[in-house]
Amino acid sequence: MKRNQRFSFVLLLCLFGLGLSIQACQQTSADTNSPSIETQAGRQQSGAGQSGPFSQELDKIGKPESSSSSPDEGEIREVTYIAEKITPVPAQLVSKDPDSRINVRSQPSTRSKAKHFGYKGDAVTLLQTAKGEGDAIWYYLRFNQSQAEGWIREDFIAQSTVSLLPRQDYRPYNFEADPWLASFNQTYAAAQQRQESWLADAPTVALKLSGFPSSGECKPTEVKTTNYSASKVTVVIKSGQSKREACSDDSVLASQIRVDLVKENQIWAIEWAGGRYLCHQGRGQQDFAPALCR
């Protein structure tokens, strides 16, 4: 009888221990399968040029298509590149997905650190250009709103261009025959021989062609630059009307000069130039046209 009581007591202990083990396993399974709860702090970032803990994984722009088993996938690398300053150009970010975050990086490479991010339509200013990863053109930019800066590949940029009139709306300059261009031709040739620094700045070359700076008080009323690439730009210079006494002559009241330039060996060369003119009363057309004033 005592032996049976002892056996029953041991059996109860075993059953009790088995029940505790099953409960522990169920709890572990429930913890493993339950969804994780994310904090919302990292998701509340918005606006141009933001940075944060998720910025390096916001988008996969420019990622080469390779096997996910690659040992260096996602590895941050430094790249060697030569950056070139450009005339500041207004632009905006573009993307096929309007809601995607666009990374702005520390170097012109998708393997460099993502410092900031922006969204489609964010206004930026392009400051430098370089040939980066994959021989693609990259731009160093500054967000107009946040002033954050970084590198971005050219296919995520749309430059804000000035509305240009076609060349046929201007009177073409003849650099060999037009007498008023003789002085500029001499100045430009001498500057090339001496490798003067102003030849590396496209707007300065265009302004000198247009006669600026002048010995008098005449100054251009507007200078607009359209950058098509790092080696091709158009500069439009307007003068007159608002400063009649200083800029106008006996026949021309105001002018609009278009200069197309290309970069050759770090020097801006004039590819084409032409002018439109507004004349004094009785000296020709009273609206801008390619004809010379009388």
Backbone torsions as a table, in degrees:
resi	resn	phi	psi	omega
1	MET	NA	-44.9	178.5
2	LYS	-65.3	-35.3	179.2
3	ARG	-64.5	-40.7	179.5
4	ASN	-65.1	-39.0	178.3
5	GLN	-63.7	-40.9	179.4
6	ARG	-63.7	-40.6	-179.4
7	PHE	-65.6	-40.1	179.2
8	SER	-65.5	-38.0	179.3
9	PHE	-65.5	-43.0	178.4
10	VAL	-64.1	-39.8	-179.3
11	LEU	-63.6	-40.8	178.1
12	LEU	-63.1	-40.9	178.0
13	LEU	-61.7	-42.4	-179.2
14	CYS	-63.9	-44.2	179.4
15	LEU	-63.3	-39.8	178.1
16	PHE	-62.8	-42.6	178.5
17	GLY	-65.3	-38.8	178.4
18	LEU	-63.2	-40.0	178.3
19	GLY	-62.7	-41.1	177.5
20	LEU	-62.9	-38.9	-179.3
21	SER	-64.5	-43.3	180.0
22	ILE	-63.8	-41.3	179.5
23	GLN	-63.0	-40.5	179.3
24	ALA	-64.2	-40.9	179.1
25	CYS	-63.9	-40.5	179.2
26	GLN	-64.3	-39.4	179.0
27	GLN	-64.3	-42.2	179.0
28	THR	-62.0	-43.4	179.3
29	SER	-63.1	-39.3	-179.9
30	ALA	-65.9	-39.2	179.0
31	ASP	-66.5	-37.0	-177.4
32	THR	-69.6	-38.3	-173.8
33	ASN	-90.5	-10.0	-177.2
34	SER	-74.4	142.6	-178.5
35	PRO	-68.7	144.4	178.2
36	SER	-77.8	150.9	-179.3
37	ILE	-107.1	117.3	-178.6
38	GLU	-89.9	144.9	171.4
39	THR	-74.1	151.2	-177.1
40	GLN	-92.6	0.0	-175.7
41	ALA	-59.9	-43.6	-177.1
42	GLY	-75.1	-13.8	-177.4
43	ARG	-97.1	0.9	-176.4
44	GLN	-95.5	5.8	-179.7
45	GLN	-79.1	138.5	176.7
46	SER	-156.4	162.3	178.0
47	GLY	101.4	163.0	-173.7
48	ALA	-68.4	136.2	172.3
49	GLY	73.2	27.0	178.7
50	GLN	-76.6	157.5	174.6
51	SER	-135.1	158.8	-178.5
52	GLY	177.1	-178.8	-174.1
53	PRO	-65.3	-21.1	-178.3
54	PHE	-100.5	2.9	-170.5
55	SER	-63.5	-32.3	-176.5
56	GLN	-73.8	-8.7	-180.0
57	GLU	-124.9	23.3	-174.4
58	LEU	-74.8	-40.6	176.9
59	ASP	-143.4	169.3	-176.2
60	LYS	-117.2	40.9	-175.0
61	ILE	-63.3	134.9	173.3
62	GLY	71.1	5.7	179.8
63	LYS	-65.4	127.9	177.5
64	PRO	-66.7	143.5	179.6
65	GLU	-77.8	104.7	-178.4
66	SER	-143.0	169.4	-179.0
67	SER	-64.3	140.2	179.9
68	SER	-68.3	-11.0	-179.9
69	SER	-86.2	0.4	179.4
70	SER	-58.0	131.4	-173.8
71	PRO	-67.2	-22.3	-176.6
72	ASP	-106.5	18.2	-179.9
73	GLU	-59.9	124.4	178.8
74	GLY	81.2	0.9	-178.9
75	GLU	-70.9	134.7	179.0
76	ILE	-79.9	126.2	-178.4
77	ARG	-126.8	149.4	171.7
78	GLU	-94.9	142.5	-179.0
79	VAL	-120.8	156.4	177.4
80	THR	-99.0	129.4	-177.8
81	TYR	-153.7	161.6	177.1
82	ILE	-116.3	114.3	-179.5
83	ALA	-89.9	141.9	179.7
84	GLU	-124.6	125.8	177.7
85	LYS	-68.5	142.9	177.3
86	ILE	-128.8	163.0	172.8
87	THR	-60.4	127.1	-177.9
88	PRO	-50.3	130.3	-175.6
89	VAL	-123.4	126.0	175.0
90	PRO	-69.9	141.1	-179.0
91	ALA	-156.6	179.7	174.9
92	GLN	-145.4	157.2	178.8
93	LEU	-76.4	143.6	178.0
94	VAL	-130.5	152.2	179.3
95	SER	-161.9	148.9	176.3
96	LYS	-67.7	-31.6	179.0
97	ASP	-101.0	112.1	-175.1
98	PRO	-65.0	-19.0	-177.0
99	ASP	-101.5	-2.0	-176.6
100	SER	-77.8	147.1	175.5
101	ARG	-87.0	135.1	-175.1
102	ILE	-108.4	118.4	-176.8
103	ASN	-72.9	141.4	172.1
104	VAL	-117.1	125.1	-164.4
105	ARG	-110.8	166.8	-177.0
106	SER	-77.1	-22.4	179.0
107	GLN	-141.9	164.5	-179.9
108	PRO	-76.8	64.6	-179.2
109	SER	-158.9	141.7	177.3
110	THR	-72.3	-10.8	177.7
111	ARG	-93.0	1.6	177.0
112	SER	-90.1	169.9	-175.6
113	LYS	-66.8	136.2	174.3
114	ALA	-85.4	103.6	-175.0
115	LYS	-78.3	-39.2	-173.9
116	HIS	-143.7	177.6	172.9
117	PHE	-148.9	159.5	176.7
118	GLY	-142.0	-172.3	-178.8
119	TYR	-129.1	163.0	176.9
120	LYS	-53.7	130.7	179.0
121	GLY	95.2	-9.8	178.7
122	ASP	-62.9	133.5	179.9
123	ALA	-80.5	132.5	-179.6
124	VAL	-137.9	168.7	174.1
125	THR	-125.5	126.2	179.7
126	LEU	-83.1	131.2	-174.1
127	LEU	-117.8	-33.6	-178.1
128	GLN	-142.2	164.1	175.1
129	THR	-138.3	153.9	179.8
130	ALA	-158.4	154.4	172.0
131	LYS	-89.9	115.8	-173.0
132	GLY	-112.6	-144.4	-175.9
133	GLU	-54.5	133.0	179.0
134	GLY	68.0	20.1	-177.5
135	ASP	61.3	20.0	176.6
136	ALA	-81.5	154.4	176.1
137	ILE	-83.1	130.2	177.7
138	TRP	-119.1	153.6	177.8
139	TYR	-122.2	138.9	170.6
140	TYR	-92.9	124.0	-171.8
141	LEU	-127.8	166.6	173.3
142	ARG	-129.1	129.6	175.7
143	PHE	-70.0	131.2	-178.7
144	ASN	-64.6	-32.7	-176.0
145	GLN	-82.8	-54.4	-173.2
146	SER	-93.5	-15.7	-176.3
147	GLN	69.4	10.6	174.6
148	ALA	-67.2	149.3	-175.6
149	GLU	-130.5	156.2	176.8
150	GLY	169.8	-178.2	-176.7
151	TRP	-100.4	144.8	177.2
152	ILE	-147.1	146.0	-178.8
153	ARG	-73.8	151.4	-170.3
154	GLU	-62.3	-26.2	-177.8
155	ASP	-76.6	-1.5	173.6
156	PHE	-106.6	17.5	-177.4
157	ILE	-127.9	136.5	170.2
158	ALA	-124.2	115.8	-177.5
159	GLN	-76.6	139.4	177.5
160	SER	-83.3	105.4	-173.9
161	THR	-94.7	152.1	174.2
162	VAL	-79.5	139.0	178.1
163	SER	-68.6	114.2	-174.9
164	LEU	-103.6	139.2	170.7
165	LEU	-76.7	149.9	178.3
166	PRO	-66.2	160.1	-177.9
167	ARG	-59.1	-32.8	-177.0
168	GLN	-66.9	-11.9	176.4
169	ASP	-85.8	2.8	178.2
170	TYR	-120.2	154.3	171.6
171	ARG	-84.3	116.9	-176.6
172	PRO	-63.6	140.6	173.9
173	TYR	-77.7	139.4	173.4
174	ASN	-109.9	101.7	-173.2
175	PHE	-69.6	-13.6	179.1
176	GLU	-96.8	-27.5	-173.3
177	ALA	-111.9	-30.4	-177.6
178	ASP	-69.1	119.0	-173.7
179	PRO	-64.6	-32.3	-176.5
180	TRP	-72.9	-7.9	178.4
181	LEU	-94.8	-5.5	-177.3
182	ALA	-60.8	-42.0	-178.7
183	SER	-64.2	-42.8	179.1
184	PHE	-64.9	-41.7	-180.0
185	ASN	-57.2	-42.1	178.8
186	GLN	-66.9	-44.1	-179.7
187	THR	-62.9	-42.5	-178.0
188	TYR	-66.6	-43.8	-179.9
189	ALA	-63.1	-42.0	179.2
190	ALA	-66.4	-38.0	179.1
191	ALA	-65.3	-35.0	177.5
192	GLN	-64.3	-42.4	179.7
193	GLN	-64.1	-37.1	-178.8
194	ARG	-91.3	-3.0	-179.4
195	GLN	52.8	51.3	-178.6
196	GLU	-69.9	147.2	-170.4
197	SER	-66.0	-28.0	-176.0
198	TRP	-66.6	-17.3	177.8
199	LEU	-69.5	-14.8	-179.7
200	ALA	-89.5	1.4	-179.1
201	ASP	-121.8	112.1	-173.7
202	ALA	-59.5	-47.9	180.0
203	PRO	-60.3	-34.6	179.4
204	THR	-66.2	-41.1	177.4
205	VAL	-60.9	-44.3	-179.7
206	ALA	-65.2	-39.8	179.9
207	LEU	-65.8	-40.6	178.0
208	LYS	-65.3	-37.1	176.0
209	LEU	-61.5	-36.4	-178.2
210	SER	-83.2	1.5	176.4
211	GLY	94.1	15.0	179.0
212	PHE	-110.3	147.1	-5.9
213	PRO	-73.0	145.2	-178.6
214	SER	-94.7	167.1	-179.9
215	SER	-73.1	-19.4	179.7
216	GLY	-95.7	-152.2	-177.4
217	GLU	-98.4	2.4	-178.6
218	CYS	-67.4	129.6	176.9
219	LYS	-133.5	149.8	178.1
220	PRO	-65.0	144.0	178.7
221	THR	-85.2	-20.4	-179.5
222	GLU	-160.2	136.5	175.2
223	VAL	-132.0	117.6	-179.7
224	LYS	-122.0	135.1	-178.7
225	THR	-117.7	130.0	174.6
226	THR	-112.5	118.0	179.5
227	ASN	-97.0	117.4	175.3
228	TYR	-86.7	-32.6	177.7
229	SER	-161.7	-176.0	179.8
230	ALA	-69.4	-13.0	-176.5
231	SER	-126.2	13.9	-179.9
232	LYS	-148.1	121.5	-179.0
233	VAL	-140.4	162.7	171.4
234	THR	-127.5	132.3	178.0
235	VAL	-117.3	128.5	176.6
236	VAL	-114.0	125.0	-176.9
237	ILE	-117.8	125.4	178.2
238	LYS	-113.4	138.7	177.8
239	SER	-147.8	159.4	179.5
240	GLY	98.0	-177.3	179.2
241	GLN	65.5	-63.3	-177.5
242	SER	-76.1	-16.7	177.8
243	LYS	-131.7	63.0	-171.8
244	ARG	-59.2	-48.0	-175.7
245	GLU	-62.6	-34.3	-174.9
246	ALA	-84.0	-38.6	-169.7
247	CYS	-104.6	-25.6	-175.8
248	SER	-80.2	155.1	173.8
249	ASP	-115.7	-161.0	-174.6
250	ASP	-65.2	-26.0	-176.2
251	SER	-119.7	-39.0	-175.5
252	VAL	-90.6	123.7	176.9
253	LEU	-87.7	-40.3	180.0
254	ALA	-154.7	159.3	-178.9
255	SER	-142.2	156.2	172.5
256	GLN	-131.0	117.1	-176.3
257	ILE	-111.2	128.4	175.3
258	ARG	-108.9	131.3	179.7
259	VAL	-129.6	118.5	175.1
260	ASP	-97.3	127.4	-175.7
261	LEU	-127.0	150.1	174.3
262	VAL	-128.7	146.8	-179.3
263	LYS	-91.9	127.0	178.3
264	GLU	-130.7	112.2	-179.7
265	ASN	55.3	49.2	177.2
266	GLN	67.6	10.8	177.9
267	ILE	-120.7	135.2	179.0
268	TRP	-83.5	120.6	177.7
269	ALA	-107.2	145.2	-179.3
270	ILE	-81.9	118.1	178.6
271	GLU	-85.1	-38.5	-178.6
272	TRP	-162.5	148.8	176.7
273	ALA	-150.3	151.0	178.7
274	GLY	-162.1	167.8	-176.3
275	GLY	-134.9	156.2	171.9
276	ARG	-126.0	143.5	-169.9
277	TYR	-134.2	145.0	173.0
278	LEU	-115.2	125.5	-169.7
279	CYS	-101.1	160.2	171.5
280	HIS	-66.1	158.4	177.7
281	GLN	-54.7	127.2	178.7
282	GLY	82.9	0.8	-178.5
283	ARG	-114.1	10.3	178.9
284	GLY	141.8	-158.6	-174.4
285	GLN	-61.0	144.1	179.6
286	GLN	-99.7	13.1	171.5
287	ASP	-139.7	159.7	-176.7
288	PHE	-62.9	131.2	-178.9
289	ALA	-154.3	161.5	-178.2
290	PRO	-74.9	-11.2	-178.9
291	ALA	-72.8	146.1	176.6
292	LEU	-74.5	148.8	175.2
293	CYS	-77.2	156.3	-177.1
294	ARG	-88.7	NA	NA
